[in-house]
Amino acid sequence: MEILNGVLKEELERLKELGRNYEQEISGLPKGSLVAKNIKGHIYYYLNYRKGEKGVFKYMGKLNKNELDDIKKKIEERRKLIKLNQMVKKDIKKLEKMIDGRKK
């Protein structure tokens, strides 16, 4: 039984490190969604996200296709990492319950 607890503790530490790495990567990526506004025949881009209770529109300017694709990829990557981080947090809770032997 002690061997199993050791393996579970190692897995728990691995998941915690993975979660920290995900959070660090997430913090470096843009949050929200990209909004295009047509103003007097010109298309301007804004990054729309929430800051507390307020909605924020951050001006991104006129973006060429490469810049637009890059920002969209970064936003999509952030969303994927958030989902993965949520799964890791659930797994951490399950492992902590297994190790402690009680419900939390």
Rosetta constraint file for C-alpha pairs under 8 A:
AtomPair CA 1 CA 5 HARMONIC 6.39 0.50
AtomPair CA 2 CA 6 HARMONIC 6.23 0.50
AtomPair CA 3 CA 7 HARMONIC 6.31 0.50
AtomPair CA 4 CA 8 HARMONIC 6.16 0.50
AtomPair CA 5 CA 9 HARMONIC 6.08 0.50
AtomPair CA 5 CA 99 HARMONIC 6.40 0.50
AtomPair CA 6 CA 10 HARMONIC 6.22 0.50
AtomPair CA 7 CA 11 HARMONIC 6.22 0.50
AtomPair CA 8 CA 12 HARMONIC 6.08 0.50
AtomPair CA 8 CA 95 HARMONIC 6.77 0.50
AtomPair CA 8 CA 99 HARMONIC 6.92 0.50
AtomPair CA 9 CA 13 HARMONIC 6.24 0.50
AtomPair CA 9 CA 99 HARMONIC 7.39 0.50
AtomPair CA 10 CA 14 HARMONIC 6.22 0.50
AtomPair CA 11 CA 15 HARMONIC 6.15 0.50
AtomPair CA 12 CA 16 HARMONIC 6.18 0.50
AtomPair CA 12 CA 92 HARMONIC 6.14 0.50
AtomPair CA 12 CA 95 HARMONIC 6.41 0.50
AtomPair CA 12 CA 96 HARMONIC 7.52 0.50
AtomPair CA 13 CA 17 HARMONIC 6.22 0.50
AtomPair CA 14 CA 18 HARMONIC 6.15 0.50
AtomPair CA 15 CA 19 HARMONIC 6.07 0.50
AtomPair CA 15 CA 88 HARMONIC 6.32 0.50
AtomPair CA 15 CA 91 HARMONIC 7.79 0.50
AtomPair CA 15 CA 92 HARMONIC 6.59 0.50
AtomPair CA 16 CA 20 HARMONIC 6.29 0.50
AtomPair CA 16 CA 88 HARMONIC 7.91 0.50
AtomPair CA 16 CA 92 HARMONIC 7.21 0.50
AtomPair CA 17 CA 21 HARMONIC 6.26 0.50
AtomPair CA 18 CA 22 HARMONIC 6.20 0.50
AtomPair CA 18 CA 88 HARMONIC 7.73 0.50
AtomPair CA 19 CA 23 HARMONIC 6.18 0.50
AtomPair CA 19 CA 85 HARMONIC 5.80 0.50
AtomPair CA 19 CA 88 HARMONIC 6.36 0.50
AtomPair CA 19 CA 89 HARMONIC 7.25 0.50
AtomPair CA 20 CA 24 HARMONIC 6.20 0.50
AtomPair CA 21 CA 25 HARMONIC 6.25 0.50
AtomPair CA 22 CA 26 HARMONIC 6.02 0.50
AtomPair CA 22 CA 81 HARMONIC 6.28 0.50
AtomPair CA 22 CA 82 HARMONIC 7.66 0.50
AtomPair CA 22 CA 84 HARMONIC 7.94 0.50
AtomPair CA 22 CA 85 HARMONIC 6.16 0.50
AtomPair CA 23 CA 27 HARMONIC 6.19 0.50
AtomPair CA 23 CA 85 HARMONIC 7.42 0.50
AtomPair CA 24 CA 28 HARMONIC 6.83 0.50
AtomPair CA 25 CA 29 HARMONIC 6.85 0.50
AtomPair CA 25 CA 78 HARMONIC 7.99 0.50
AtomPair CA 25 CA 81 HARMONIC 7.95 0.50
AtomPair CA 26 CA 78 HARMONIC 5.59 0.50
AtomPair CA 26 CA 81 HARMONIC 6.62 0.50
AtomPair CA 26 CA 82 HARMONIC 7.15 0.50
AtomPair CA 29 CA 74 HARMONIC 6.05 0.50
AtomPair CA 29 CA 75 HARMONIC 6.82 0.50
AtomPair CA 29 CA 77 HARMONIC 7.97 0.50
AtomPair CA 29 CA 78 HARMONIC 6.05 0.50
AtomPair CA 30 CA 71 HARMONIC 7.68 0.50
AtomPair CA 30 CA 74 HARMONIC 6.63 0.50
AtomPair CA 30 CA 75 HARMONIC 5.83 0.50
AtomPair CA 30 CA 78 HARMONIC 7.31 0.50
AtomPair CA 31 CA 47 HARMONIC 7.93 0.50
AtomPair CA 31 CA 49 HARMONIC 6.42 0.50
AtomPair CA 31 CA 75 HARMONIC 6.22 0.50
AtomPair CA 31 CA 78 HARMONIC 7.12 0.50
AtomPair CA 32 CA 47 HARMONIC 6.44 0.50
AtomPair CA 32 CA 48 HARMONIC 5.30 0.50
AtomPair CA 32 CA 49 HARMONIC 4.23 0.50
AtomPair CA 32 CA 50 HARMONIC 7.36 0.50
AtomPair CA 32 CA 75 HARMONIC 7.18 0.50
AtomPair CA 33 CA 47 HARMONIC 5.71 0.50
AtomPair CA 33 CA 48 HARMONIC 5.28 0.50
AtomPair CA 33 CA 49 HARMONIC 6.64 0.50
AtomPair CA 33 CA 75 HARMONIC 7.01 0.50
AtomPair CA 34 CA 45 HARMONIC 6.73 0.50
AtomPair CA 34 CA 46 HARMONIC 5.80 0.50
AtomPair CA 34 CA 47 HARMONIC 4.73 0.50
AtomPair CA 34 CA 48 HARMONIC 6.13 0.50
AtomPair CA 34 CA 72 HARMONIC 7.37 0.50
AtomPair CA 35 CA 45 HARMONIC 5.62 0.50
AtomPair CA 35 CA 46 HARMONIC 5.13 0.50
AtomPair CA 35 CA 47 HARMONIC 6.18 0.50
AtomPair CA 35 CA 48 HARMONIC 6.64 0.50
AtomPair CA 36 CA 43 HARMONIC 6.30 0.50
AtomPair CA 36 CA 44 HARMONIC 5.71 0.50
AtomPair CA 36 CA 45 HARMONIC 4.58 0.50
AtomPair CA 36 CA 46 HARMONIC 6.41 0.50
AtomPair CA 37 CA 43 HARMONIC 5.54 0.50
AtomPair CA 37 CA 44 HARMONIC 5.29 0.50
AtomPair CA 37 CA 45 HARMONIC 6.25 0.50
AtomPair CA 37 CA 46 HARMONIC 7.73 0.50
AtomPair CA 38 CA 42 HARMONIC 5.45 0.50
AtomPair CA 38 CA 43 HARMONIC 4.50 0.50
AtomPair CA 38 CA 44 HARMONIC 6.39 0.50
AtomPair CA 39 CA 43 HARMONIC 6.29 0.50
AtomPair CA 39 CA 44 HARMONIC 7.23 0.50
AtomPair CA 43 CA 62 HARMONIC 6.54 0.50
AtomPair CA 44 CA 59 HARMONIC 7.97 0.50
AtomPair CA 44 CA 60 HARMONIC 7.36 0.50
AtomPair CA 44 CA 61 HARMONIC 5.30 0.50
AtomPair CA 44 CA 62 HARMONIC 4.97 0.50
AtomPair CA 44 CA 63 HARMONIC 7.47 0.50
AtomPair CA 45 CA 59 HARMONIC 6.43 0.50
AtomPair CA 45 CA 60 HARMONIC 5.26 0.50
AtomPair CA 45 CA 61 HARMONIC 5.44 0.50
AtomPair CA 45 CA 62 HARMONIC 6.21 0.50
AtomPair CA 45 CA 63 HARMONIC 7.01 0.50
AtomPair CA 46 CA 57 HARMONIC 5.75 0.50
AtomPair CA 46 CA 58 HARMONIC 5.27 0.50
AtomPair CA 46 CA 59 HARMONIC 4.57 0.50
AtomPair CA 46 CA 60 HARMONIC 5.11 0.50
AtomPair CA 46 CA 61 HARMONIC 7.17 0.50
AtomPair CA 47 CA 56 HARMONIC 7.82 0.50
AtomPair CA 47 CA 57 HARMONIC 5.54 0.50
AtomPair CA 47 CA 58 HARMONIC 4.94 0.50
AtomPair CA 47 CA 59 HARMONIC 6.51 0.50
AtomPair CA 47 CA 60 HARMONIC 6.68 0.50
AtomPair CA 48 CA 55 HARMONIC 7.05 0.50
AtomPair CA 48 CA 56 HARMONIC 5.64 0.50
AtomPair CA 48 CA 57 HARMONIC 4.64 0.50
AtomPair CA 48 CA 58 HARMONIC 6.44 0.50
AtomPair CA 49 CA 55 HARMONIC 5.80 0.50
AtomPair CA 49 CA 56 HARMONIC 5.35 0.50
AtomPair CA 49 CA 57 HARMONIC 6.77 0.50
AtomPair CA 50 CA 54 HARMONIC 5.65 0.50
AtomPair CA 50 CA 55 HARMONIC 4.44 0.50
AtomPair CA 50 CA 56 HARMONIC 5.73 0.50
AtomPair CA 51 CA 55 HARMONIC 6.22 0.50
AtomPair CA 51 CA 56 HARMONIC 6.60 0.50
AtomPair CA 63 CA 67 HARMONIC 5.76 0.50
AtomPair CA 63 CA 68 HARMONIC 5.79 0.50
AtomPair CA 64 CA 68 HARMONIC 6.11 0.50
AtomPair CA 65 CA 69 HARMONIC 6.06 0.50
AtomPair CA 66 CA 70 HARMONIC 6.11 0.50
AtomPair CA 67 CA 71 HARMONIC 6.24 0.50
AtomPair CA 68 CA 72 HARMONIC 6.20 0.50
AtomPair CA 69 CA 73 HARMONIC 6.10 0.50
AtomPair CA 70 CA 74 HARMONIC 6.26 0.50
AtomPair CA 71 CA 75 HARMONIC 6.19 0.50
AtomPair CA 72 CA 76 HARMONIC 6.17 0.50
AtomPair CA 73 CA 77 HARMONIC 6.00 0.50
AtomPair CA 74 CA 78 HARMONIC 6.16 0.50
AtomPair CA 75 CA 79 HARMONIC 6.39 0.50
AtomPair CA 76 CA 80 HARMONIC 6.32 0.50
AtomPair CA 77 CA 81 HARMONIC 6.16 0.50
AtomPair CA 78 CA 82 HARMONIC 6.13 0.50
AtomPair CA 79 CA 83 HARMONIC 6.42 0.50
AtomPair CA 80 CA 84 HARMONIC 6.27 0.50
AtomPair CA 81 CA 85 HARMONIC 5.97 0.50
AtomPair CA 82 CA 86 HARMONIC 6.20 0.50
AtomPair CA 83 CA 87 HARMONIC 6.39 0.50
AtomPair CA 84 CA 88 HARMONIC 6.26 0.50
AtomPair CA 85 CA 89 HARMONIC 6.22 0.50
AtomPair CA 86 CA 90 HARMONIC 6.37 0.50
AtomPair CA 87 CA 91 HARMONIC 6.26 0.50
AtomPair CA 88 CA 92 HARMONIC 6.12 0.50
AtomPair CA 89 CA 93 HARMONIC 6.36 0.50
AtomPair CA 90 CA 94 HARMONIC 6.37 0.50
AtomPair CA 91 CA 95 HARMONIC 6.17 0.50
AtomPair CA 92 CA 96 HARMONIC 6.08 0.50
AtomPair CA 93 CA 97 HARMONIC 6.26 0.50
AtomPair CA 94 CA 98 HARMONIC 6.32 0.50
AtomPair CA 95 CA 99 HARMONIC 6.10 0.50
AtomPair CA 96 CA 100 HARMONIC 5.96 0.50
AtomPair CA 97 CA 101 HARMONIC 5.61 0.50
AtomPair CA 97 CA 102 HARMONIC 5.71 0.50
AtomPair CA 97 CA 103 HARMONIC 5.92 0.50
AtomPair CA 97 CA 104 HARMONIC 6.70 0.50
AtomPair CA 98 CA 102 HARMONIC 7.37 0.50
